[in-house]
Amino acid sequence: MSAAPTSAAPASGVPVSAAPVDQETSDAPVSPAAVATPDTVLPVAASASGAAPALSAPTMLHPLVRPKTLADVTAAEEQAAEVEPKPAEEASEELDAVEDATAEEKTPDPEQELAAIEWRFHHDTLRELVDDPDLLREIRDRLTTKLTPATDNAVRARLLSLRAVVSRILGDLSKALSDAKMALMHAEATGQLRRIAIAQARLAHVLQWRGDFADADQLFAEANSPELPDRLRATMHEHAGKSCYDQGRYIEACNHFEKALELRKVEDPELMARTEIALDAVFRKVAENGWGPYPRTRDEILRVHKPPVPQFDDKKQCWGYVDPSGTTGISPAFADVQPFRDGVAWVRRPESETWELIDEAGLRLIDAQAGWLGVGSFNEGLAWVSRDGHSGWVAIDKKNRIVIPGGFDDVRPFRRGVAAVRRGGWGAVDKTGKVVVPTQFAAFATALTDGRYVDGFTDEGLAIVDNGGRKGVVDKTGKMVVPPVHPALVIHPVAFLVASPQGKWGALDRRGRPLIDMELGSRIAVIEEIDRLLADTKPVL
């Protein structure tokens, strides 16, 4: 079985992504004997096979909302202004909230006040505890006031999803669901990975409380992209673990809690305290009910459709396809085949030099007479094809309509709406064929701090370009974020790691401004310094 065309390299593995739900800081558990308020919400009965009986302890007891004073918040902000900027402040919703707030306001900004609340959690349900629902209702009302004049998608996504967090904690799950869904729509309109991931995770948290566990777990998994900051990913794993706990999936819950601790490379007493409470709760349930169902794979959680896979028939000396159960799906009749992508696959019959396109039922969508000697897998509804198999690449849809003409010397698959192309030099086009990055660079060289190399653009829409051995960063709109002047450059979730000609490493923030001087001996040392700078930040989920 051969791969895609000779000159169209296959796409590198794309991590599935997506983020948090509400801010959490841990304190000691509260006695279950406390009296529930009228706003108490009981966890929905578990639905997984083997799950424990429905939890019965109230989710909101007393005495627990302890917001810091505005003076405390102001003092903390003044202290932060005296130290070097933190990457998280450039890439988080907290920065947006500060920019939106005016200095003349006499009442606390609702976002800052919500972020300042010190949460504690019930020892059995692992849910937030509240002793002053009226305070949260007031915060929700002020979020609504702030939301009313907002027209920007990013601002509306943030405020709606924060309002969903408050409504969820108050037990108004219908309001929370409506706000969380609208927030995700606005976040997706921005195209920004972090905003989308945060909105996904906040919606997932609402779905979890409603007992819609399959949808909740899928959203948690989609949101948790490797391209997000580790602290944010750790918080997502923590909440995904709590969703598994609600379902009686205790092994899976422990796996998530362990991953959360692993991602926090610096000491995090609050996370450790919360994890200790969670594990205590897990072990009590395990003693009563056992460990529950075996952990699911990521594909199972994401409910990924498994298409037929290629299989060679020794007797017929031809390729065919079998479904995941091993039974024949498409009879062997092809000299060469490619795996199914985007619901379709390219196949070549023994009597033909050109490729045809089939669907998963084996029905022909594009005939071999179309004359494509070179073909690339479909991705996002488009595929690159060539008449000679080496050059003149154009993009077609599944009906063989040419969507992007012109012909390129070399191409890469579409990812997040853009594709790297070469015509003389390397650049990028969008799905309409518009050149968004001029074809003037020697290569794309997108390296990530987790060791992966991406063929073109990341899920965030960033790419490292090489201009004669000097590296820079462009985004998918063509904006030059970092000029190509650095001998080496690596994308970090909240920064850019850069090297000097002398081989020393430092970092730039996400706006391309100096963050850490280029005087450290390795990339690892820079990453550790960034972790130190992030040590006192926490995602508001």
C-alpha positions in Angstrom: 0.0 0.0 0.0 1.5 3.3 -0.9 1.1 6.6 0.8 -0.1 9.9 -0.5 1.6 11.7 -3.4 5.3 11.9 -3.8 5.6 15.6 -3.2 2.7 16.1 -0.9 4.0 15.1 2.5 1.3 13.7 4.8 0.0 15.8 7.6 1.6 15.4 10.9 -0.5 14.1 13.7 -2.9 16.7 14.9 -3.6 16.5 18.6 -7.3 16.6 19.3 -7.9 19.1 21.3 -9.5 21.6 24.2 -10.2 24.0 29.1 -11.5 25.0 32.4 -14.6 25.7 34.1 -14.5 27.5 37.3 -11.8 28.8 39.6 -10.9 26.5 42.4 -8.8 26.8 45.5 -9.0 24.1 48.0 -9.7 24.1 51.7 -10.7 21.5 54.1 -13.9 19.5 53.4 -17.1 20.5 55.1 -19.1 18.3 57.4 -22.0 16.6 55.5 -24.2 17.4 58.5 -24.4 21.0 57.4 -27.8 22.2 56.3 -28.4 22.7 52.6 -29.6 26.1 51.4 -32.7 26.5 49.1 -30.2 26.6 46.2 -28.9 23.1 46.8 -28.4 21.0 43.7 -28.1 17.2 44.0 -25.8 15.4 41.6 -27.6 13.5 38.9 -27.7 9.8 39.2 -24.8 8.0 37.6 -25.3 6.4 34.3 -22.2 4.4 33.6 -22.5 0.6 34.0 -21.1 -0.4 37.4 -21.4 3.2 38.6 -22.0 3.9 42.2 -25.4 4.9 43.5 -26.4 8.6 43.0 -24.6 10.9 45.3 -26.9 12.4 47.9 -24.9 15.1 49.7 -25.8 18.7 48.9 -23.5 20.6 46.7 -23.9 24.0 48.4 -23.6 24.2 52.2 -22.4 26.8 54.6 -20.1 28.6 55.3 -18.0 29.0 52.2 -17.9 32.0 49.9 -15.0 34.0 51.2 -14.2 36.7 48.6 -11.1 38.8 49.1 -11.7 42.4 49.7 -11.2 44.9 46.8 -8.3 46.3 48.7 -6.6 42.9 48.7 -7.2 42.6 44.9 -5.9 46.1 44.3 -2.8 45.5 46.4 -2.1 42.3 44.6 -2.4 44.1 41.2 -0.1 46.8 42.4 2.5 44.2 43.5 2.2 42.5 40.1 2.8 45.8 38.3 6.2 46.0 40.0 7.5 42.7 38.7 8.3 41.4 35.2 5.2 40.6 33.1 3.8 37.1 33.3 3.0 35.1 30.1 -0.3 34.0 31.5 -1.3 37.7 31.8 -0.9 38.0 28.0 -2.9 34.9 27.2 -5.6 34.7 29.8 -9.1 36.0 30.4 -7.9 37.7 33.5 -6.1 40.3 31.3 -9.2 40.9 29.3 -11.2 41.5 32.5 -8.7 44.0 33.8 -8.6 45.9 30.4 -12.4 46.0 30.4 -12.7 47.4 33.9 -12.4 51.1 34.5 -10.4 52.6 37.4 -13.3 54.9 38.3 -15.7 52.0 39.3 -16.5 52.2 42.9 -18.0 48.6 43.0 -15.7 45.7 42.4 -15.5 44.4 38.9 -17.6 41.2 38.9 -14.9 39.2 37.0 -12.3 40.2 39.5 -14.6 39.5 42.4 -15.4 36.1 41.1 -11.7 35.3 40.6 -11.0 36.4 44.1 -13.4 33.9 45.7 -11.7 31.2 47.7 -13.6 28.0 47.1 -13.9 24.9 49.2 -15.5 21.7 48.2 -17.8 19.1 49.7 -15.8 16.0 50.7 -18.3 13.6 49.1 -19.6 15.4 46.0 -16.4 17.4 45.3 -18.6 20.4 44.3 -18.3 24.0 45.3 -19.7 25.0 48.6 -21.5 28.4 49.0 -22.8 30.2 52.1 -23.9 33.4 50.4 -25.9 32.7 47.2 -27.1 36.3 47.2 -23.5 37.4 46.7 -23.2 35.1 43.6 -26.5 36.4 42.3 -25.3 40.0 42.6 -22.1 39.0 40.7 -24.2 37.4 38.0 -26.4 40.5 37.7 -23.3 42.7 37.4 -21.9 40.3 34.7 -25.2 40.8 32.9 -24.8 44.6 33.1 -21.3 44.3 31.7 -22.5 41.9 29.0 -25.4 44.1 27.7 -23.3 46.6 25.7 -20.6 44.1 24.6 -20.5 43.3 20.9 -17.1 41.7 20.5 -17.2 37.9 20.2 -14.2 37.5 22.6 -15.8 39.6 25.3 -19.2 38.0 24.9 -17.7 34.5 25.0 -15.9 35.4 28.3 -18.8 37.0 30.0 -21.4 34.5 29.0 -19.3 31.6 30.1 -18.5 33.2 33.4 -22.2 33.9 33.9 -22.7 30.2 33.1 -20.2 29.3 35.9 -22.1 31.3 38.4 -25.5 30.0 37.4 -24.2 26.4 37.6 -22.9 26.9 41.1 -26.2 28.5 42.1 -28.0 25.5 40.7 -29.7 27.3 37.8 -28.6 24.7 35.3 -31.0 25.7 32.5 -29.6 29.3 32.5 -26.1 27.9 32.8 -26.6 25.6 29.8 -28.0 28.4 27.6 -25.2 30.8 28.5 -22.5 28.1 28.1 -23.8 27.2 24.6 -23.9 30.8 23.5 -20.5 31.4 24.9 -19.0 28.5 22.9 -20.6 29.9 19.7 -19.0 33.3 20.3 -15.6 31.7 21.2 -15.6 29.6 18.0 -16.2 32.8 16.1 -12.9 34.2 17.4 -11.0 31.2 16.2 -8.8 31.4 19.2 -7.8 28.1 20.7 -7.8 29.1 24.4 -11.1 30.9 24.3 -12.7 27.9 22.5 -11.2 25.4 25.0 -12.3 27.4 28.0 -15.8 27.7 26.7 -15.9 24.0 25.9 -14.8 23.1 29.4 -17.2 25.4 31.1 -20.0 24.0 29.0 -18.8 20.5 29.8 -19.0 21.3 33.5 -22.6 22.3 33.2 -23.4 19.1 31.2 -21.7 17.1 33.9 -24.0 18.6 36.6 -27.0 17.9 34.4 -25.9 14.2 34.1 -25.1 14.4 30.4 -21.9 12.6 31.0 -21.1 11.4 27.5 -21.3 14.9 26.1 -19.5 16.4 29.0 -16.6 13.9 28.8 -16.3 14.4 25.1 -16.1 18.2 25.5 -13.5 17.9 28.3 -11.4 15.7 26.0 -11.8 18.0 23.0 -10.8 21.1 25.0 -7.6 19.6 26.5 -5.2 20.4 23.6 -1.4 19.8 24.1 -1.0 23.4 22.8 -2.6 24.9 26.0 -0.6 25.9 29.0 0.1 23.1 31.4 -1.7 24.8 34.3 -4.9 25.1 32.2 -4.6 21.5 31.1 -4.1 20.3 34.6 -7.3 22.0 35.7 -9.2 20.4 32.8 -7.9 17.0 33.8 -9.0 17.7 37.4 -12.6 18.5 36.3 -12.7 15.6 33.8 -11.7 13.4 36.8 -14.6 14.8 38.8 -17.0 13.9 35.9 -15.7 10.4 36.0 -16.1 10.3 39.7 -19.8 11.3 39.3 -20.2 8.3 37.0 -18.5 5.8 39.2 -15.5 5.5 36.8 -13.0 5.5 39.7 -9.9 4.2 37.8 -10.4 6.8 35.1 -10.9 9.5 37.7 -7.6 8.6 39.4 -5.9 8.7 36.0 -7.1 12.3 35.4 -6.1 13.4 38.9 -2.6 11.9 38.4 -2.3 13.6 35.0 -3.2 16.9 36.6 -0.5 16.6 39.2 2.0 15.5 36.5 1.3 18.6 34.4 2.0 20.9 37.3 5.8 20.9 37.2 6.0 23.4 40.0 4.7 22.8 43.6 1.0 23.6 43.8 -0.3 23.1 47.3 -3.8 24.0 46.4 -4.0 21.4 43.6 -2.4 18.8 45.9 -5.0 19.6 48.6 -7.9 19.3 46.2 -6.5 16.1 44.8 -6.1 14.7 48.3 -9.8 15.4 49.0 -10.8 13.9 45.6 -8.8 10.7 46.2 -10.2 10.3 49.7 -13.6 10.5 48.2 -12.7 8.0 45.4 -11.3 5.4 47.9 -14.4 5.7 50.1 -16.6 4.9 47.0 -14.3 2.1 45.9 -14.6 0.5 49.3 -18.4 0.5 48.9 -18.8 -0.2 45.2 -15.6 -1.4 43.6 -13.5 0.4 41.0 -16.3 0.6 38.4 -15.9 0.3 34.6 -12.5 -0.1 33.0 -11.0 3.2 31.7 -12.1 4.2 28.2 -9.7 5.1 25.4 -9.6 8.7 24.2 -11.3 7.6 20.9 -14.1 6.0 22.9 -14.6 9.2 24.9 -14.5 11.3 21.7 -16.8 8.8 20.1 -14.5 8.8 17.1 -16.0 6.9 14.1 -13.7 4.1 13.0 -13.7 3.8 9.2 -12.7 0.6 7.3 -9.0 0.0 7.3 -6.8 -1.3 4.3 -6.1 -5.0 4.2 -4.1 -7.0 1.6 -5.6 -10.2 0.2 -2.8 -12.7 -0.5 -4.9 -14.9 -2.6 -6.2 -12.1 -4.9 -3.0 -10.1 -4.6 -5.2 -7.0 -4.2 -6.0 -4.4 -1.5 -9.4 -4.1 0.0 -10.9 -2.7 3.3 -12.2 -4.3 6.4 -14.3 -2.8 9.1 -13.0 -2.5 12.7 -14.6 -5.8 13.6 -12.5 -7.6 11.0 -15.2 -8.4 8.5 -14.8 -7.4 4.9 -16.1 -4.0 4.2 -14.9 -3.4 0.6 -13.8 -6.4 -1.5 -10.1 -6.5 -2.5 -9.9 -5.1 -6.1 -7.2 -2.4 -5.9 -3.5 -2.3 -6.7 -3.0 0.5 -4.3 -5.1 2.2 -1.6 -4.9 5.0 0.9 -6.5 5.1 4.4 -9.9 6.7 4.8 -9.7 10.4 5.8 -12.7 12.7 6.0 -15.0 9.8 5.1 -13.3 9.0 1.7 -10.2 7.2 0.4 -8.2 7.3 -2.8 -7.8 3.9 -4.5 -6.1 2.8 -7.7 -7.1 -0.2 -9.8 -4.5 -2.6 -11.4 -5.4 -1.4 -14.9 -5.1 2.3 -14.2 -2.3 4.7 -13.4 -4.6 7.3 -12.0 -6.6 7.4 -8.7 -10.3 7.3 -8.0 -12.1 8.4 -4.9 -14.6 6.1 -3.0 -16.7 6.5 0.1 -16.9 4.0 3.0 -19.5 2.0 1.2 -17.2 1.5 -1.7 -19.2 3.9 -4.0 -17.2 5.8 -6.5 -17.2 9.6 -6.1 -14.4 10.6 -8.5 -13.6 8.4 -11.5 -10.1 7.4 -12.5 -10.7 9.2 -15.8 -10.3 12.5 -13.9 -6.6 11.9 -14.5 -5.1 12.6 -11.1 -1.7 10.9 -10.9 -0.8 12.6 -7.5 -3.4 12.7 -4.7 -3.4 13.9 -1.1 -5.8 12.8 1.6 -8.9 14.9 2.1 -8.9 17.2 5.1 -11.5 19.8 6.0 -13.4 18.9 2.8 -10.5 19.6 0.4 -7.6 17.5 -1.1 -4.6 18.5 -3.2 -4.2 16.7 -6.5 -1.8 16.8 -9.5 -1.9 15.7 -13.1 1.7 14.7 -13.2 2.1 13.7 -9.5 5.0 16.2 -8.9 3.8 19.7 -9.5 0.8 21.9 -10.5 -1.1 21.0 -7.3 -4.7 22.2 -7.1 -7.3 21.7 -4.4 -10.6 19.9 -5.2 -13.7 19.0 -3.3 -15.3 15.6 -3.2 -17.2 16.3 -6.3 -14.0 16.9 -8.3 -14.6 20.6 -8.5 -11.4 22.7 -8.5 -11.7 25.0 -5.5 -8.1 26.4 -5.6 -6.6 26.6 -9.1 -3.3 28.0 -10.1 -1.0 25.1 -9.4 1.6 24.9 -6.6 5.0 23.3 -6.6 4.4 21.6 -3.3 1.6 21.6 -0.7 0.6 20.5 2.8 -2.9 19.5 4.0 -5.4 22.0 5.3 -5.4 22.5 9.0 -7.7 25.0 10.8 -8.6 26.5 7.5 -5.1 27.2 6.1 -2.6 25.1 4.2 1.1 25.6 3.6 2.0 25.9 -0.1 5.1 26.4 -2.2 5.4 28.4 -5.3 9.0 29.5 -5.5 9.0 30.0 -1.7 6.7 28.8 1.0 3.6 30.6 2.1 0.0 29.7 2.9 -3.5 29.9 1.5 -7.0 29.8 3.0 -9.8 27.5 1.8 -10.9 30.1 -0.8 -7.4 30.1 -2.3 -6.5 33.5 -1.0 -2.8 33.8 -0.2 -2.7 34.7 3.5 1.1 34.3 3.9 3.2 35.4 0.9 5.2 32.6 -0.7 8.6 34.1 0.2 10.0 31.8 2.9 12.5 29.0 2.7 10.5 26.6 4.7 8.0 26.1 7.5 9.7 24.8 10.6 7.0 24.7 13.4 8.5 23.2 16.5 6.6 22.8 19.8 8.0 22.5 23.3 6.5 19.1 23.8 8.8 17.8 21.0 6.3 17.7 18.2 6.9 19.2 14.7 3.7 20.5 12.9 3.4 20.5 9.2 2.5 24.1 8.8 0.2 25.8 11.3 -0.6 24.8 14.9 -4.1 24.5 16.2 -3.7 28.0 17.5 -3.0 29.2 13.9 0.7 29.9 14.4 3.6 28.7 12.3 7.4 29.1 12.4 8.9 30.3 9.1 12.5 30.0 8.0 14.0 32.9 6.1 17.5 31.9 5.2 18.2 30.1 8.4 16.6 32.7 10.6 13.3 31.8 12.3 10.2 33.9 12.9 6.5 33.4 13.7 3.4 34.2 11.5 -0.2 33.7 12.3 -2.8 32.3 9.9 -3.9 35.8 8.9 -0.4 36.5 7.6 0.6 38.8 10.5 4.3 38.6 11.4 4.2 38.1 15.1 7.9 37.6 15.5 10.3 38.8 12.7 12.5 36.0 11.3 15.8 37.1 13.0 16.4 34.2 15.5 18.7 31.3 14.9 16.3 29.0 16.7 12.7 29.4 17.8 10.1 27.1 19.5 6.5 27.7 20.3 5.6 27.4 24.0 1.9 27.5 25.1 2.2 31.0 26.5 5.5 32.3 24.9 8.1 31.9 22.2 11.4 30.4 23.1 14.3 32.0 21.2 18.0 31.5 20.9 20.8 34.0 20.4 23.7 33.5 17.9 25.8 32.4 20.9 23.4 29.5 21.7 21.8 31.1 24.8 18.1 30.8 25.2 15.4 33.3 26.4 11.7 34.0 25.6 9.3 36.4 24.1 5.7 36.9 25.1 2.9 36.2 22.7 3.1 39.8 21.3 6.8 39.3 20.4 8.1 41.4 23.3 11.1 40.4 25.4 10.1 38.3 28.4 13.2 36.4 29.5 16.7 37.6 28.5 18.6 35.3 26.2 21.2 34.3 28.8 20.0 30.8 29.9 21.9 27.7 28.8 19.0 25.6 27.5 15.3 25.5 26.5 14.6 23.5 29.6 15.9 26.3 31.8 13.7 28.8 30.0 10.6 26.6 30.4 11.4 26.2 34.1 11.7 30.0 34.4 8.3 30.4 32.7 6.8 27.9 35.1 8.2 29.9 38.0 6.6 33.1 36.6 3.3 31.3 36.3 3.5 29.8 39.8 1.1 32.4 41.3 -1.4 32.4 38.5 -4.5 30.1 38.2 -7.1 29.7 35.5 -10.5 31.0 36.3 -12.8 28.1 35.3 
